[in-house]
Amino acid sequence: MNTPATGHGTLAERILRGVGGAENVESLTHCATRLRFQLHDGAKADAAALDALDGVMATVPQSGDRLQIVIGGAVARVYSEIMNLPTMTSGGTAPRKSDADVKAEMRAKSRGRFAWLDNFFEYLSDSFRPLMGVLLGSSLIIAIASVLDALGVVDFRAADKSATWVFVDAMWRSVLYFLPIFVAYNAAKKLKVDPWVGAAVMAAVMTPNFTGLINSKIPGVTTTTNETLGTTESVAHVFGLPMQLNDYGGQVFVPLLMVALLALVYKGLQRIFPESVHMVFVPFFSMLIMIPVTAFLIGPLGIWAGNGLGEGLSWLNNNAPIVFAIMIPLLYPFLVPLGLHWPLNALMLQNINTLGYDFIQGPMGAWNFACFGATAGVLLLSVRHREKEMRQTATGALAAGLFGGISEPSLYGIHLRFKRIYPRMLVGCLVGGVIVGVLGGVDTNAFAFTSLLTIPVFDPMLVYVIAIAASFFTAMALVYFSDFRTPQDRARANAERDAAEAASGEAEPAEDREPATVGAPAHATATATVSAGEPATVPAAVATAAVATATATATATVAKGVELAAPVAGRVVDLDEVGDPVFASRALGEGVGIEPADGRVVAPVDGELMVVADTGHAFGIRTADGVEVLIHVGIDTVQMQGEGFHVRVEAGSQVRAGDLLVEVDLDAVRAAQHPTVTLMTVTNTAELASVEPRTGQDVAVGAPVVTVRR
């Protein structure tokens, strides 16, 4: 007997009742638009009652007790609500993996040619990224103390400071000293090992008991002095074996190496012991094995590796300071977007811990302030050209950069979207790097995010200020005077702005209006009809450029409607012919299918990427005027878990028609026995006047295939 889906409760509760309750759910995942249930007994699902729910677009029973429920854009929220229902978390039999966990098991196969390299950098990134907040907090505490030191209020470096300033030291040293424990926790979590075991192993060699052995007179401990380096080395004989003693406070290579080995030990023990005793014996034996291995082997090895890398860079900095000062700011713009900057960040911490100062952050400041300067140039242009969205984006990114030292909002929100910015920003990096190198370098004794607030921690401060100011204003001027848009893009953007302002009644008087393009004759005008049906007078060159570009990219909203371009080359077919009952029913809107000639799938329209499926098979784009477009590559390709799909964009970013979304290995899709047809639908068709597909033709990528009228 079916469980009725109707009645009281949230949509999540009614869906769960409709599929037969939590006890009937074997597993649940979702894609860009659909909930995908694997049920114990498909006959218990009430498809008719589910179809009647407000919020459910369609229900699609499948073979093998599988059921798809089409939700649309709210699918992630509904999925989360279902998984968090008390009956699912306690009473059901479904595996309690999150959707992200289920997909992550196969995701590495689709990220690049060398999955191990992707995994390595993800490991580094995820071990440090959660700590950015406390690292930033500690760096600002250091900055405040440094300002007071510079003003003569307190001697920040004095050995006989008062208890007050010793306590202030503790406020920022807490982060840097115990950083190995934090890194071990995050690294273990990344490798799906009990993070508290990772933290406990690292903490064992940082206890007062362990550090108290260093330079002590305890029997079994010997201390020798290196006359050349002026350093001491302590060795303890434990169980008859020599153990090199080190202070691991602030170390980062040691926990990274330790957790990598811990993951092998921990998972091996999980296979050896029955699951019923995992909680007792797996952590016990993991600690029993890994604490001695860390103390005897990994700890000294990590110290050696970190010191070796630091000494290599130090040699370059001492022997070719100009080369070093130029290399660092020119490398960072390419390392940060790929997440490859974490090894250098780790070296900064290593230098501070071993040398007492760091020489990387000074030149790195040239990169950061060139980045912020480029953002300032974009902000000035957005004000000049009345681009509200870009002005808001640039304002937030610039504030995050100048006061927080955070470059990601600028990079991902602006710079990577416009290819003209990077070359101009690199000139700013070069200028700042040359100044640092020529003037003898810049050091700091603290790990500090390079912002306006942390300027006092750099020495010599004047050299640093000159370098970052030159970087900032060089990049800002180059971006402002040459624009971050091409002349054609600027013409189109300004024409679209004028049309939007005319439609909303916000247009400026003609005599005050910014010309939409440079070089158009002042007397040449043309009339363009905007979506509101009112004529707007713009320069003829502008109108011509805007119309030509709109035809090519299918994004300008004019009287005839919005043209959606083919996201892939191939044969255009009707949705009735694609072989998927959900798309054929138009539950996801009107549109077309295209039998692809190749695997390059591009954006069919300008807009914001609202949805980017982790598996790479589906993308949702919303245009500036509210048209919602779904691109779905293949039928049931979510089951491939991303294998053969190489995603080139991120959710939340802006795309232009023709931008590459994903590269698909069509042979892999066929080998998995999935149809390769690529579908494009307008999911909010019901809100529009009409959606008119053009089928039965062979098209090139970018050719108009759907007309949308509002």
DOKEMAR-406591 format. One line per 4 residues: number of its first residue (from 1); their letters; for each residue x, y, z of C-alpha. Coordinates in pm, 1 decimal. Example, Ala and Ser with C-alpha at 12.3 -4.5 7.8 and 13.67 -1.06 7.14 Angstrom:
2
1	AS	1230.0:-450.0:780.0  1367.0:-106.0:714.0
END
This chain:
710
1	MNTP	0.0:0.0:0.0  141.3:338.1:-98.2  217.0:602.0:164.1  19.6:915.4:76.4
5	ATGH	230.3:1219.6:0.9  -46.6:1464.6:66.5  -125.6:1615.9:402.4  57.4:1852.7:630.1
9	GTLA	430.2:1912.9:653.0  705.2:2067.2:447.7  772.4:1971.4:88.3  1063.2:1756.3:206.6
13	ERIL	840.0:1567.8:450.8  568.2:1511.0:191.0  819.6:1389.2:-67.8  962.8:1145.2:184.9
17	RGVG	613.6:1016.2:263.9  545.6:988.4:-108.3  844.0:761.1:-172.0  738.2:525.8:106.5
21	GAEN	913.0:680.0:403.9  1275.8:690.1:515.6  1281.1:314.6:566.6  1220.7:269.7:192.6
25	VESL	1513.9:491.7:89.6  1830.1:304.1:4.4  2019.4:609.6:-120.9  1948.6:963.7:-233.4
29	THCA	2154.0:1203.6:-445.6  2063.4:1494.3:-669.6  2176.3:1655.6:-992.6  2108.0:2006.0:-1121.3
33	TRLR	1729.1:1967.2:-1126.5  1626.4:1624.0:-995.0  1621.0:1421.9:-676.9  1742.9:1069.6:-754.7
37	FQLH	1610.9:801.8:-520.7  1722.8:440.5:-506.4  1437.1:271.0:-321.1  1415.3:-66.6:-155.0
41	DGAK	1071.5:-117.8:-311.0  973.6:110.7:-597.0  610.7:-2.9:-572.9  572.8:183.7:-244.3
45	ADAA	621.3:521.3:-411.9  302.2:711.6:-495.7  393.0:884.0:-822.5  50.0:1044.7:-865.6
49	ALDA	56.3:1201.3:-518.6  412.4:1322.4:-571.8  316.5:1481.5:-905.1  39.4:1672.3:-729.3
53	LDGV	277.6:1839.3:-481.3  338.1:2210.5:-521.4  710.4:2233.1:-590.7  738.7:1905.3:-781.6
57	MATV	757.6:1947.7:-1159.9  739.5:1580.5:-1252.0  794.0:1229.0:-1118.4  979.7:976.1:-1332.9
61	PQSG	978.6:612.0:-1213.2  1269.2:410.8:-1356.2  1376.1:50.4:-1364.0  1551.9:-109.6:-1071.2
65	DRLQ	1344.2:63.7:-801.2  1487.0:400.4:-903.5  1277.5:716.6:-895.7  1352.4:1066.2:-1018.4
69	IVIG	1162.3:1367.2:-886.4  1210.6:1687.4:-1085.3  1234.2:1991.2:-855.2  1417.2:2248.6:-1066.9
73	GAVA	1647.5:2513.8:-929.5  1553.8:2447.7:-564.9  1672.3:2087.2:-577.8  1979.5:2139.1:-356.5
77	RVYS	1769.9:2301.0:-82.8  1503.1:2030.8:-94.0  1769.7:1759.1:-91.2  1932.3:1914.0:215.7
81	EIMN	1596.6:1941.0:394.1  1518.6:1574.9:323.0  1857.3:1455.4:444.6  1817.8:1656.9:766.4
85	LPTM	1474.6:1520.1:854.3  1481.6:1328.6:1185.6  1346.0:1015.1:1019.9  1629.9:1019.4:767.0
89	TSGG	1902.5:1080.1:1023.9  1777.3:817.0:1267.7  1504.9:597.6:1133.6  1588.7:528.9:772.3
93	TAPR	1827.9:282.3:617.6  1980.7:513.3:357.7  2358.2:557.8:364.0  2418.7:881.2:550.2
97	KSDA	2677.0:1020.2:313.9  2619.5:1373.7:199.5  2561.5:1434.3:-166.6  2904.5:1593.9:-185.8
101	DVKA	3062.9:1283.5:-31.3  2892.4:1054.0:-279.1  3012.9:1259.4:-574.9  3361.2:1321.8:-439.5
105	EMRA	3448.2:952.5:-462.2  3470.2:980.8:-839.8  3537.5:1349.9:-887.3  3916.9:1321.8:-899.9
109	KSRG	3894.8:1127.4:-1224.7  3765.1:1430.2:-1413.4  3980.1:1715.1:-1287.6  4291.2:1681.8:-1494.5
113	RFAW	4535.4:1458.3:-1668.9  4723.9:1382.5:-1347.0  4472.6:1312.7:-1070.6  4751.1:1267.1:-812.3
117	LDNF	4869.7:1622.6:-876.4  4516.0:1757.3:-834.7  4484.5:1560.1:-511.4  4816.8:1690.0:-381.6
121	FEYL	4726.8:2054.4:-423.6  4374.5:1999.9:-291.8  4534.7:1839.1:15.2  4754.9:2144.3:71.2
125	SDSF	4473.4:2389.0:4.0  4214.7:2223.4:228.0  4468.4:2184.9:508.7  4527.0:2561.8:521.7
129	RPLM	4211.9:2728.4:383.5  3996.3:2687.5:699.0  4271.0:2862.2:898.0  4272.5:3181.7:694.9
133	GVLL	4040.0:3359.4:935.9  4250.9:3299.8:1247.8  4573.1:3366.3:1054.9  4429.9:3698.0:941.5
137	GSSL	4317.4:3774.6:1296.7  4662.2:3703.1:1441.6  4831.0:3907.5:1168.5  4616.7:4210.6:1257.3
141	IIAI	4703.6:4173.2:1627.0  5071.5:4174.9:1526.2  5007.7:4480.5:1308.3  4848.8:4673.0:1596.7
145	ASVL	5137.5:4583.3:1826.1  5385.5:4687.9:1557.2  5218.1:5028.0:1519.6  5243.3:5082.3:1895.8
149	DALG	5606.8:4974.3:1880.1  5676.2:5218.9:1594.9  5513.5:5501.6:1794.1  5727.9:5422.9:2096.7
153	VVDF	5435.3:5318.3:2317.0  5591.8:4979.6:2391.9  5905.4:4790.7:2293.2  5733.8:4501.4:2121.7
157	RAAD	6055.4:4295.9:2101.8  6192.9:4359.4:2449.1  6281.7:4056.0:2658.5  6155.0:4214.4:2982.5
161	KSAT	5807.2:4317.1:2870.1  5531.2:4351.6:3125.4  5275.5:4080.1:3184.5  5028.7:4277.6:2973.0
165	WVFV	5242.7:4255.7:2662.1  5340.1:3896.7:2729.0  4968.2:3825.9:2725.7  4929.6:4018.0:2395.7
169	DAMW	5206.8:3798.6:2255.9  5006.7:3493.0:2356.4  4706.3:3623.0:2165.2  4881.1:3596.6:1829.7
173	RSVL	5137.1:3325.8:1909.5  4850.3:3088.3:1993.6  4775.8:3059.3:1622.7  5130.4:3035.0:1493.0
177	YFLP	5268.0:2809.5:1766.0  4984.2:2556.6:1758.0  4951.0:2577.6:1381.1  5081.9:2218.7:1337.2
181	IFVA	4789.2:2083.8:1540.3  4539.9:2289.0:1337.5  4695.9:2175.8:1009.0  4697.8:1813.0:1125.1
185	YNAA	4326.7:1835.9:1209.9  4234.1:1979.0:869.1  4463.6:1744.8:677.8  4319.7:1438.4:853.8
189	KKLK	3968.3:1559.8:782.7  4060.2:1604.4:416.5  4188.7:1244.5:396.5  3875.8:1114.1:575.2
193	VDPW	4058.4:1015.7:892.4  3934.7:1100.2:1242.6  4071.3:1457.9:1263.0  4112.4:1435.5:1639.2
197	VGAA	4357.1:1149.2:1594.9  4564.8:1363.3:1360.5  4556.5:1651.1:1608.4  4645.7:1422.4:1902.2
201	VMAA	4948.0:1274.1:1724.9  5085.4:1620.0:1644.5  5006.2:1748.8:1995.0  5208.8:1466.0:2150.9
205	VMTP	5536.2:1615.2:2024.5  5434.6:1965.5:2135.3  5352.0:1893.4:2499.8  5565.1:2047.5:2776.8
209	NFTG	5682.6:1693.4:2850.7  5836.7:1659.8:2505.1  5965.0:2015.3:2458.2  6104.7:2007.4:2811.6
213	LINS	6359.3:1749.5:2697.9  6525.2:2000.7:2461.9  6854.2:2128.6:2608.2  6768.1:1961.1:2938.2
217	KIPG	7002.2:1781.7:3179.2  6772.1:1479.8:3202.5  6964.0:1149.1:3179.9  6953.6:1015.4:2825.3
221	VTTT	6953.5:1360.7:2663.0  7269.5:1491.7:2496.9  7314.2:1842.6:2355.5  7576.8:1945.1:2101.9
225	TNET	7661.9:2287.3:1956.9  7726.0:2360.3:1589.9  8007.8:2615.4:1605.7  7959.1:2717.7:1242.1
229	LGTT	7589.1:2789.9:1260.5  7576.1:2878.3:1628.7  7288.8:2635.1:1684.7  7236.3:2356.1:1935.3
233	ESVA	7100.1:2010.0:1874.1  6948.7:1782.7:2135.3  6916.6:1406.5:2104.8  6723.8:1186.9:2349.1
237	HVFG	6780.9:814.5:2375.1  6434.8:657.7:2401.5  6406.1:280.2:2428.9  6772.1:275.9:2337.7
241	LPMQ	6712.3:458.8:2007.2  6834.6:812.1:1927.9  6552.5:1069.9:1883.3  6634.7:1414.9:1750.3
245	LNDY	6448.7:1671.0:1957.6  6287.2:1969.6:1786.7  6043.7:2240.0:1882.3  5762.2:2179.2:1634.3
249	GGQV	5573.5:2499.2:1711.4  5483.6:2675.8:1386.1  5594.8:2382.9:1166.6  5370.8:2292.9:871.8
253	FVPL	5559.9:2029.8:675.2  5567.0:1788.3:969.3  5185.8:1759.1:1010.4  5136.4:1737.6:633.2
257	LMVA	5380.1:1447.3:606.4  5251.7:1282.2:924.0  4884.2:1284.0:825.4  4960.6:1142.2:480.6
261	LLAL	5111.6:835.4:651.3  4848.2:833.7:925.2  4575.8:797.5:661.6  4734.2:473.3:536.0
265	VYKG	4774.2:336.8:890.0  4426.1:440.1:1003.5  4243.7:295.3:703.5  4453.0:-21.1:719.4
269	LQRI	4350.9:-69.5:1083.0  3986.3:-15.6:987.7  4015.0:-312.5:753.1  4180.4:-528.0:1018.5
273	FPES	3944.4:-471.6:1311.4  3569.0:-542.3:1310.9  3360.1:-229.2:1278.9  3209.8:-283.0:1623.5
277	VHMV	3545.9:-210.9:1790.8  3673.0:62.8:1558.0  3616.2:338.6:1813.0  3844.9:172.4:2065.6
281	FVPF	4122.1:4.8:1873.9  4167.2:212.1:1557.2  4253.8:540.6:1737.2  4455.6:347.5:1998.8
285	FSML	4681.5:166.3:1754.0  4699.2:471.6:1524.6  4841.2:678.7:1810.8  5060.8:394.2:1932.5
289	IMIP	5219.2:368.3:1587.4  5219.1:725.5:1461.1  5342.0:916.5:1768.2  5678.2:729.8:1777.1
293	VTAF	5705.5:738.6:1394.9  5646.9:1114.0:1403.1  5892.3:1175.4:1685.4  6170.2:953.3:1550.0
297	LIGP	6132.2:991.1:1173.3  5869.9:1226.3:1026.5  5942.1:1518.4:1258.4  6313.0:1543.4:1181.2
301	LGIW	6243.6:1472.6:812.4  5982.7:1751.1:797.3  6220.4:1993.9:968.5  6493.1:1901.9:720.4
305	AGNG	6262.8:1940.1:418.0  6125.4:2275.1:532.3  6467.0:2410.3:620.1  6608.2:2290.1:288.2
309	LGEG	6343.2:2468.9:85.0  6376.8:2781.2:293.3  6755.3:2779.5:261.8  6729.8:2736.7:-115.9
313	LSWL	6507.6:3040.5:-151.2  6720.3:3227.0:99.4  7027.3:3156.4:-113.9  6848.8:3296.9:-419.1
317	NNNA	6734.3:3600.5:-219.2  7088.3:3666.1:-93.2  7272.1:3601.2:-419.8  7025.1:3730.1:-676.7
321	PIVF	6785.6:3954.1:-481.9  6650.2:4131.5:-789.6  6568.6:3800.0:-958.8  6398.9:3676.4:-641.2
325	AIMI	6205.5:3999.5:-585.4  6075.1:3993.8:-943.2  6003.5:3619.7:-952.5  5774.8:3611.9:-646.2
329	PLLY	5518.0:3878.1:-751.6  5513.0:3749.5:-1109.9  5448.2:3389.9:-997.7  5167.4:3461.1:-752.3
333	PFLV	4904.4:3578.9:-1006.4  4921.0:3233.8:-1163.2  4961.9:3030.0:-845.0  4672.7:3174.6:-644.0
337	PLGL	4385.7:3099.2:-888.3  4506.1:2738.1:-912.2  4554.7:2700.5:-537.5  4926.5:2638.1:-592.5
341	HWPL	5044.3:2916.3:-360.1  5007.5:2711.9:-42.9  5362.8:2568.1:-53.1  5503.4:2923.5:-57.3
345	NALM	5273.0:3024.7:227.8  5400.3:2723.7:419.5  5759.4:2835.8:351.5  5682.4:3180.0:493.0
349	LQNI	5573.6:3020.8:819.3  5877.1:2792.1:809.4  6111.8:3089.1:763.4  5960.8:3276.3:1057.9
353	NTLG	5992.9:2968.6:1275.5  6352.8:2885.6:1179.9  6511.1:3217.9:1077.8  6300.6:3449.3:1290.8
357	YDFI	6196.2:3646.2:981.5  6054.4:3591.4:631.5  6175.1:3742.3:304.2  5894.2:3618.4:75.1
361	QGPM	5604.9:3830.1:199.0  5768.4:4162.1:108.7  5793.6:4092.0:-266.1  5456.4:3917.7:-246.6
365	GAWN	5306.0:4249.6:-138.0  5386.3:4386.0:-484.9  5156.0:4122.7:-634.7  4875.4:4182.8:-388.1
369	FACF	4872.1:4558.3:-432.9  4898.6:4527.9:-811.1  4591.5:4304.7:-786.8  4409.3:4560.6:-572.9
373	GATA	4520.2:4842.1:-803.3  4370.9:4664.4:-1103.5  4046.5:4631.5:-908.0  4057.3:5004.1:-829.1
377	GVLL	4092.8:5075.7:-1201.9  3786.0:4862.0:-1270.3  3597.2:5045.1:-995.6  3677.1:5385.8:-1146.2
381	LSVR	3566.4:5266.4:-1490.5  3245.2:5119.7:-1351.6  3163.9:5455.2:-1193.7  3246.7:5637.2:-1515.2
385	HREK	3034.2:5404.0:-1726.5  2751.8:5362.9:-1470.1  2792.0:4985.1:-1439.3  2609.6:4918.5:-1112.8
389	EMRQ	2685.1:4548.1:-1081.4  3055.1:4587.3:-1155.2  3077.8:4885.4:-921.3  2935.3:4679.2:-635.8
393	TATG	3162.1:4384.0:-712.4  3475.0:4600.1:-736.4  3391.9:4794.9:-419.9  3359.1:4478.5:-211.7
397	ALAA	3668.1:4320.5:-365.2  3877.6:4634.5:-310.1  3770.1:4662.2:53.6  3854.6:4295.2:114.3
401	GLFG	4194.0:4351.3:-44.4  4305.8:4679.5:107.0  4188.6:4604.4:461.6  4204.5:4224.6:470.9
405	GISE	4478.6:4137.6:223.1  4239.8:3895.0:51.0  4288.6:3871.8:-327.9  4033.2:3603.8:-415.2
409	PSLY	3729.9:3838.9:-448.5  3926.5:4046.1:-701.9  4059.6:3742.8:-888.3  3743.6:3537.0:-914.6
413	GIHL	3496.7:3822.8:-921.0  3672.1:4037.9:-1181.4  4021.0:3962.1:-1310.6  3970.1:3611.0:-1442.7
417	RFKR	3657.0:3724.2:-1626.9  3832.9:3988.2:-1836.3  4149.8:3878.9:-2014.1  4275.4:4236.5:-2060.2
421	IYPR	4332.9:4281.8:-1685.0  4607.7:4026.0:-1625.1  4875.0:4172.7:-1857.8  4824.3:4516.0:-1704.1
425	MLVG	4830.2:4378.7:-1351.6  5155.4:4192.1:-1426.6  5320.8:4521.6:-1518.7  5231.0:4647.0:-1171.0
429	CLVG	5377.7:4327.4:-1019.6  5697.5:4379.4:-1217.9  5735.6:4742.8:-1113.8  5690.0:4662.9:-744.8
433	GVIV	5923.0:4361.9:-762.0  6199.6:4564.4:-928.4  6173.8:4832.2:-658.5  6196.8:4573.6:-377.5
437	GVLG	6498.1:4410.2:-543.7  6684.7:4729.8:-628.6  6632.1:4878.6:-281.8  6765.0:4570.1:-103.7
441	GVDT	6461.3:4357.8:-18.6  6189.0:4365.7:245.9  6159.7:4132.5:547.4  5905.4:4071.4:820.2
445	NAFA	5915.6:3877.0:1145.6  5544.0:3797.4:1136.4  5308.4:3607.5:908.8  5090.7:3893.8:786.4
449	FTSL	4829.8:3932.9:515.7  4960.2:4210.8:293.1  4705.1:4486.0:353.6  4713.9:4853.1:449.7
453	LTIP	4676.9:4755.6:814.8  4986.2:4533.7:819.0  5230.7:4778.9:657.7  5411.3:4840.2:991.7
457	VFDP	5530.3:4477.8:1020.2  5754.5:4511.6:712.7  6113.4:4630.9:728.2  6230.9:4864.0:587.8
461	MLVY	5881.2:5007.4:590.2  5959.3:5291.7:350.3  6087.9:5053.7:80.8  5777.3:4840.8:120.8
465	VIAI	5543.2:5141.1:99.0  5715.8:5270.1:-215.5  5697.0:4925.8:-380.5  5332.8:4853.2:-305.9
469	AASF	5226.4:5207.5:-395.9  5403.9:5179.3:-731.1  5243.3:4840.1:-793.6  4897.6:4967.9:-700.6
473	FTAM	4896.9:5287.0:-903.6  5069.7:5132.2:-1207.2  4808.5:4859.1:-1237.1  4523.2:5100.7:-1163.6
477	ALVY	4635.8:5349.9:-1429.4  4692.8:5084.1:-1695.6  4350.9:4928.9:-1639.2  4172.0:5262.9:-1620.9
481	FSDF	4325.0:5423.9:-1930.6  4312.9:5113.3:-2152.9  3988.9:4963.8:-2008.9  3925.2:4608.1:-1897.0
485	RTPQ	3682.9:4559.0:-2187.8  3770.2:4549.6:-2555.9  3633.4:4842.7:-2761.8  3365.8:4611.5:-2904.6
489	DRAR	3263.7:4486.7:-2559.3  3259.5:4840.1:-2425.1  3034.6:4953.6:-2710.3  2792.4:4670.8:-2646.5
493	ANAE	2797.7:4713.9:-2267.7  2729.5:5085.9:-2290.1  2454.2:5035.2:-2549.2  2287.5:4774.1:-2329.4
497	RDAA	2321.6:5006.7:-2031.1  2157.7:5292.2:-2221.7  1878.1:5062.5:-2337.2  1818.5:4935.4:-1983.6
501	EAAS	1816.7:5287.0:-1841.4  1576.1:5404.6:-2112.3  1345.1:5111.6:-2040.7  1344.4:5184.8:-1668.8
505	GEAE	1317.1:5561.2:-1708.2  1659.1:5619.6:-1548.2  1842.0:5741.7:-1859.5  2049.7:6057.1:-1832.8
509	PAED	1983.9:6354.3:-2062.1  2140.5:6296.8:-2401.4  2382.8:6586.3:-2362.3  2519.2:6435.8:-2035.4
513	REPA	2542.5:6077.0:-2154.6  2875.1:5893.1:-2184.9  2934.6:5792.8:-2547.2  2896.1:5417.9:-2582.6
517	TVGA	3214.7:5384.7:-2783.8  3525.9:5583.0:-2857.0  3573.4:5727.0:-3202.5  3210.9:5740.0:-3316.9
521	PAHA	3119.9:6063.6:-3496.2  2929.1:6288.7:-3259.7  2669.1:6376.6:-3520.9  2598.4:6020.3:-3636.7
525	TATA	2293.4:5876.9:-3461.2  2056.8:5589.6:-3505.8  1741.0:5474.8:-3334.9  1738.8:5139.2:-3155.5
529	TVSA	1413.5:4991.2:-3027.4  1443.4:4867.0:-2671.9  1238.6:4602.9:-2499.0  994.4:4857.5:-2357.4
533	GEPA	908.2:4967.1:-2709.3  1046.0:5319.9:-2671.1  1307.9:5461.0:-2911.4  1647.0:5542.4:-2760.6
537	TVPA	1889.0:5755.4:-2958.7  2251.1:5635.3:-2949.5  2545.7:5697.7:-3180.2  2519.3:5506.0:-3508.6
541	AVAT	2847.6:5324.6:-3453.3  2718.6:5215.3:-3113.8  2391.7:5086.2:-3252.6  2571.2:4898.7:-3529.1
545	AAVA	2821.6:4743.1:-3288.8  2552.4:4651.2:-3039.8  2324.7:4490.5:-3296.5  2609.5:4300.2:-3461.6
549	TATA	2735.3:4171.6:-3131.2  2389.3:4081.2:-3011.4  2330.9:3877.4:-3325.1  2660.3:3697.3:-3278.3
553	TATA	2618.2:3629.1:-2907.7  2238.5:3613.6:-2886.8  2203.4:3822.6:-2573.5  2064.2:4165.5:-2658.9
557	TVAK	1702.6:4213.3:-2559.6  1521.2:4377.3:-2850.9  1170.5:4370.6:-2984.8  1211.9:4033.4:-3157.0
561	GVEL	1324.7:3869.8:-2831.6  1634.7:3705.5:-2689.6  1816.5:3460.7:-2913.2  1973.2:3159.2:-2741.4
565	AAPV	2274.4:3022.4:-2926.5  2362.2:2658.9:-2979.5  2589.3:2551.7:-2690.1  2742.4:2282.8:-2908.4
569	AGRV	2766.0:2213.1:-3280.8  2542.3:1940.6:-3421.2  2193.1:1840.9:-3532.0  1906.0:2024.5:-3358.6
573	VDLD	1614.1:1800.4:-3259.3  1279.4:1849.3:-3087.5  1254.1:1766.8:-2717.2  1007.1:1492.1:-2806.6
577	EVGD	1293.6:1311.3:-2980.8  1557.6:1321.7:-2707.0  1448.9:1006.1:-2528.0  1395.8:1157.7:-2183.3
581	PVFA	1036.8:1176.6:-2057.1  1108.2:1469.3:-1824.7  1245.3:1692.8:-2099.4  984.5:1567.8:-2346.2
585	SRAL	708.4:1663.0:-2101.5  845.6:2019.6:-2091.4  854.2:1998.9:-1711.7  1190.2:2175.4:-1737.0
589	GEGV	1067.3:2418.5:-1998.0  1064.2:2447.2:-2375.9  1386.1:2414.0:-2568.2  1587.1:2192.8:-2800.0
593	GIEP	1818.9:1895.8:-2805.0  2139.8:1887.6:-3008.1  2317.8:1572.4:-3116.8  2673.8:1698.5:-3057.0
597	ADGR	2943.5:1693.0:-3320.0  3215.0:1746.0:-3056.4  3252.9:1768.3:-2680.5  3308.0:2142.5:-2634.4
601	VVAP	3000.2:2290.2:-2466.8  2981.3:2670.1:-2442.8  2750.2:2925.1:-2285.6  2451.7:2998.5:-2512.9
605	VDGE	2386.8:3339.8:-2359.9  2539.7:3606.4:-2137.3  2449.7:3576.3:-1772.0  2533.7:3446.3:-1425.6
609	LMVV	2609.1:3078.5:-1367.1  2351.4:2990.3:-1103.3  2419.0:2616.0:-1117.9  2734.3:2422.8:-1202.0
613	ADTG	2688.2:2053.5:-1128.5  2988.6:1894.5:-959.8  2964.8:1617.2:-1214.9  2988.5:1865.4:-1501.5
617	HAFG	2675.6:1744.9:-1677.7  2445.0:2040.6:-1610.4  2465.7:2420.0:-1597.4  2206.9:2684.7:-1514.3
621	IRTA	2243.7:3041.3:-1644.8  2025.2:3340.2:-1562.8  2042.0:3638.7:-1797.1  2033.4:3998.8:-1682.3
625	DGVE	1665.4:4023.7:-1778.0  1561.4:3706.2:-1596.8  1563.7:3431.9:-1862.2  1669.9:3106.1:-1693.3
629	VLIH	1851.1:2861.2:-1921.0  1944.6:2501.1:-1841.7  2216.1:2318.4:-2038.3  2214.7:1943.6:-1973.2
633	VGID	2482.4:1727.9:-2137.4  2357.5:1379.0:-2216.8  2082.6:1170.6:-2060.1  2138.0:1032.1:-1706.8
637	TVQM	2504.5:1131.8:-1730.1  2495.6:1228.8:-1362.3  2553.0:857.9:-1303.9  2903.5:895.6:-1451.2
641	QGEG	2997.3:1098.4:-1140.2  3197.8:1344.5:-1348.7  3416.4:1091.6:-1530.9  3494.6:1231.4:-1875.4
645	FHVR	3363.6:1580.8:-1786.1  3621.6:1859.4:-1746.9  3444.9:2164.7:-1601.6  3597.7:2503.3:-1688.2
649	VEAG	3375.2:2742.1:-1487.2  3251.2:2798.3:-1133.2  2906.2:2869.6:-994.7  2842.5:3236.5:-929.1
653	SQVR	3067.3:3362.1:-1208.1  2956.8:3569.7:-1504.4  2984.7:3417.3:-1851.6  2945.8:3550.4:-2202.0
657	AGDL	2795.3:3362.2:-2490.5  3068.0:3142.2:-2634.0  3261.5:3097.2:-2307.9  3366.3:2735.3:-2257.5
661	LVEV	3162.6:2561.0:-1986.2  3283.6:2201.6:-2005.4  3481.3:1967.7:-2226.6  3318.7:1626.6:-2254.7
665	DLDA	3468.8:1297.7:-2364.1  3178.2:1183.7:-2581.5  3335.1:841.5:-2630.3  3331.5:793.9:-2254.3
669	VRAA	2962.8:891.2:-2244.4  2883.7:640.4:-2517.5  3092.5:372.3:-2345.7  2882.1:427.9:-2032.4
673	QHPT	2575.9:367.7:-2254.5  2426.6:713.6:-2212.9  2282.3:920.1:-2499.7  2507.8:1216.7:-2581.2
677	VTLM	2228.9:1456.2:-2682.3  2282.7:1798.8:-2522.2  1964.6:1967.6:-2407.0  1895.7:2338.0:-2367.0
681	TVTN	1570.0:2453.7:-2211.5  1425.2:2774.0:-2068.4  1318.1:2660.0:-1722.6  1095.9:2962.0:-1655.5
685	TAEL	906.4:2923.8:-1985.2  575.6:2969.9:-1802.9  672.9:3325.2:-1705.7  752.5:3430.1:-2063.5
689	ASVE	538.6:3524.8:-2362.1  686.9:3251.9:-2582.1  986.3:3021.2:-2628.7  1029.9:2923.8:-2994.4
693	PRTG	1275.3:2642.9:-3079.5  1420.1:2596.3:-3429.4  1470.7:2227.5:-3494.4  1561.4:2003.6:-3787.6
697	QDVA	1884.4:2179.9:-3883.8  2257.9:2127.6:-3855.6  2415.5:2420.6:-3675.0  2755.9:2547.9:-3577.5
701	VGAP	2823.4:2639.3:-3217.7  2685.8:2988.1:-3148.6  2410.9:2972.6:-3411.7  2067.7:3091.8:-3286.5
705	VVTV	1839.8:2796.8:-3209.2  1579.5:2933.9:-2962.8  1396.4:3266.8:-2959.0  1260.2:3388.3:-2624.8
709	RR	995.4:3662.7:-2611.4  898.9:3830.0:-2285.6
END
